[in-house]
Amino acid sequence: MAQADAPKGNPAVVGLAGFGITTLILQFHNVGWCGIGPVLALAFIFGGLAQLIAGYLEFNVGNNFGFSAFCSYGAFWISLGIIFMLNHFNVYHASSEDVGWFLICWTLYTFIMWIPAMRIHSAMAVTFTLLLIGFILLDIAHFGYDQFTVIAGYELMACAASALYMMAHVIYAQVFGRDVLPVGKPWIQ
């Protein structure tokens, strides 16, 4: 019986790290700092697989927001990695517009998740607001305005930093036994 009362880990720390680090490395690529190799590796393993696992663990604790976000964005990263690989090996070439339509679907999903994010806390609202803006910028970039890719890259670096801040908040709160990194009040009630 004592084991049932033992504290459990919070799967969000892995999901947020997977999202934050993978988003960060893609933006390093988008602004021209690194090649696609590190992006692919993280997209399949950390952004993809680790987030999927975190999402399924969020299901087990009854967190539908975390379940949907981590599983969905985990699938996003794996899908994006597949698109990059298919293009690289000339199996199927996805045009910029093809990727743009893919991103528009993810912009819609992000908009849907942005609303409840504003009810969780400020850090979550900031992360999803930055993500939504980033997707919109990438949508524009893929429909003929390439210069928006670099703008989105820098903007989404802030989104990645916000996700990593939330991860650190959860870890530090447990380790230090108090709220070291505050996340702020919800934007909407």
QUIMOVEN-V471533 format. One record per backbone hydrogen bond with DSSP energy under -1.0 kcal/mol. NH is the residue of the N-H (numbers start at 1). CO is the residue of the C=O. Records with the same first field share a line. If there is no record, write none. Layout:
NH: CO  CO
//
This chain:
6: 3
13: 10
15: 11
16: 12
17: 13
18: 14
19: 15
20: 16
21: 17
22: 18
23: 19
24: 20
25: 21
26: 22
27: 23
28: 24
29: 25
30: 26
31: 27
32: 29
33: 28
40: 36
41: 37
42: 38
43: 39
44: 40
45: 41
47: 42
49: 44
50: 45
52: 48
53: 49
54: 50
55: 51
56: 52
57: 53
58: 54
59: 55
60: 56
62: 59
63: 58
64: 62
67: 63
68: 64
69: 65
70: 66
71: 67
72: 68
73: 69
74: 70
75: 71
76: 72
77: 73
78: 74
79: 75
80: 76
81: 77
82: 78
83: 79
84: 80
85: 81
86: 82
87: 83
88: 84
89: 85
90: 87
91: 86
99: 95
100: 96
101: 97
102: 98
103: 99
104: 100
105: 101
106: 102
107: 103
108: 104
109: 105
110: 106
111: 107
112: 108
113: 109
114: 110
115: 111
117: 113
118: 114
119: 116
120: 117
121: 117
123: 183
125: 121
126: 122
127: 123
128: 124
129: 125
130: 126
131: 127
132: 128
133: 129
134: 130
135: 131
136: 132
137: 133
138: 134
139: 135
140: 136
141: 137
142: 138
143: 140
145: 140
148: 145
149: 146
151: 147
152: 148
153: 149
154: 150
155: 151
156: 152
157: 153
158: 154
159: 155
160: 156
161: 157
162: 158
163: 159
164: 160
165: 161
166: 162
167: 163
168: 164
169: 165
170: 166
171: 167
172: 168
173: 169
174: 170
175: 171
176: 172
177: 173
180: 178
187: 118
188: 118
//
